[in-house]
Amino acid sequence: MCTQETFRALDAFEARSDDVLLASYPKCGSNWILHIVSELIFAVSKKKYACPEFPVLECGDAEKYQRMKLFPSPRILTTHLHYDKLPQSIFKNKAKILVIFRNPKDTAVSFFHFHNDVPDIPSYASWDEFFRQFIKGQVSWGSYFDFAINWNKHIDDENVKFILYEDLKENLVVGIKQISEFLGFSLTDEQIETISTQSTFLAMRANSQETHGAIGPFLFRKGEVGDWKRLFNETQNQEMDERFKECLAGTSLGDKLKYEAYCLA
Ligand SMILES: Nc1ncnc2c1ncn2[C@@H]1O[C@H](COP(=O)(O)OS(=O)(=O)O)[C@@H](OP(=O)(O)O)[C@H]1O
């Protein structure tokens, strides 16, 4: 899905100031935010947002970026690339960036199920095997913690807004309002309510075959906070807690992730 040619071509990708980039480690909720931002754009422009390309910026053939030059604005781009691998034009041209984070334990569990549920991607022998690789950062798109450490340095950057999956679960209306304000949109409370109703897990899962094809039900699997409790054993909990402490405790992002609330049993 990410060839060397595509990566080389990506370096020359020309971002626009009205592009919206959704940056996240895999399984942190990028399809959720993509849906919300698409609906916000629809509410303000009355034009259904349709992306003719697979939305993940780094996936696809090397000619993809040429074709993308023809897309009307605003374009929504998603990426799982680490900060230092993003094309420079995103920063130079001041595209808006939403960075989506989710607690590392639920992220790992979601990632494991995705690998083992979806027929066309490699599966792991067991959860224990996946956990070992996840902690070492030897999974697709690398280490969750490296991704987080890099983004933590940019949490206060202009044109960047961090969103927490768990905050959205707690209060979707407030979350959508914040995203809308960050993007400079002005919507009524009623419009925000409508988008919120269409963006719940149940609503998105019910539509998932239509919106995402056969992969839909795997992508919209459970949508819960705390699912990690079913898979993590005591040693794995300790290992993840240690890693969090080493990498993120006391940082701005570490505080924002509310690890105590969401990751301690
Ligand atoms: N509306 C809504 N509400 C709550 N949770 C939601 C929603 N939409 C997607 N999800 C959950 O997000 C997880 C998938 O993350 P991504 O979309 O980032 O996956 S991917 O990396 O692009 O494959 C995956 O998490 P798990 O269910 O825990 O596996 C999805 O269910």
The ligand as a Tripos MOL2 file, in Angstrom:
@<TRIPOS>MOLECULE
LIG
   31    33     1     0     0
SMALL
NO_CHARGES

@<TRIPOS>ATOM
      1 N1        -18.3580    6.7740   15.5040 N.pl3     1 LIG1
      2 C1        -17.4520    6.1210   16.2120 C.ar      1 LIG1
      3 N2        -17.5280    6.0900   17.5650 N.ar      1 LIG1
      4 C2        -16.6080    5.4120   18.2820 C.ar      1 LIG1
      5 N3        -15.5790    4.7040   17.7460 N.ar      1 LIG1
      6 C3        -15.4740    4.7100   16.4090 C.ar      1 LIG1
      7 C4        -16.3800    5.4170   15.5780 C.ar      1 LIG1
      8 N4        -16.0070    5.2360   14.2880 N.ar      1 LIG1
      9 C5        -14.9160    4.4560   14.3110 C.ar      1 LIG1
     10 N5        -14.5900    4.1280   15.5770 N.ar      1 LIG1
     11 C6        -13.5270    3.2270   16.0330 C.3       1 LIG1
     12 O1        -12.2310    3.6740   15.6150 O.3       1 LIG1
     13 C7        -11.3880    2.5230   15.4310 C.3       1 LIG1
     14 C8        -10.8260    2.5300   14.0160 C.3       1 LIG1
     15 O2         -9.8920    3.5830   13.9320 O.3       1 LIG1
     16 P1         -9.4280    4.2020   12.5420 P.3       1 LIG1
     17 O3        -10.5940    4.6760   11.7900 O.co2     1 LIG1
     18 O4         -8.3580    5.1830   12.8450 O.co2     1 LIG1
     19 O5         -8.8220    2.9040   11.8100 O.3       1 LIG1
     20 S1         -7.7130    2.8840   10.6450 S.O2      1 LIG1
     21 O6         -6.4000    3.0540   11.2860 O.2       1 LIG1
     22 O7         -8.0070    3.9450    9.7100 O.2       1 LIG1
     23 O8         -7.8460    1.5260   10.0560 O.3       1 LIG1
     24 C9        -12.2670    1.2880   15.6800 C.3       1 LIG1
     25 O9        -12.0990    0.9410   17.0520 O.3       1 LIG1
     26 P2        -12.4370   -0.5160   17.6420 P.3       1 LIG1
     27 O10       -13.9040   -0.7130   17.5220 O.co2     1 LIG1
     28 O11       -12.0010   -0.4470   19.0820 O.co2     1 LIG1
     29 O12       -11.6480   -1.5090   16.8710 O.co2     1 LIG1
     30 C10       -13.6400    1.8590   15.3790 C.3       1 LIG1
     31 O13       -14.7150    1.1240   15.9140 O.3       1 LIG1
@<TRIPOS>BOND
     1     1     2 1
     2     2     3 ar
     3     2     7 ar
     4     3     4 ar
     5     4     5 ar
     6     5     6 ar
     7     6     7 ar
     8     6    10 ar
     9     7     8 ar
    10     8     9 ar
    11     9    10 ar
    12    10    11 1
    13    11    12 1
    14    11    30 1
    15    12    13 1
    16    13    14 1
    17    13    24 1
    18    14    15 1
    19    15    16 1
    20    16    17 2
    21    16    18 1
    22    16    19 1
    23    19    20 1
    24    20    21 2
    25    20    22 2
    26    20    23 1
    27    24    25 1
    28    24    30 1
    29    25    26 1
    30    26    27 2
    31    26    28 1
    32    26    29 1
    33    30    31 1
@<TRIPOS>SUBSTRUCTURE
     1 LIG1         1 GROUP 0 **** ****
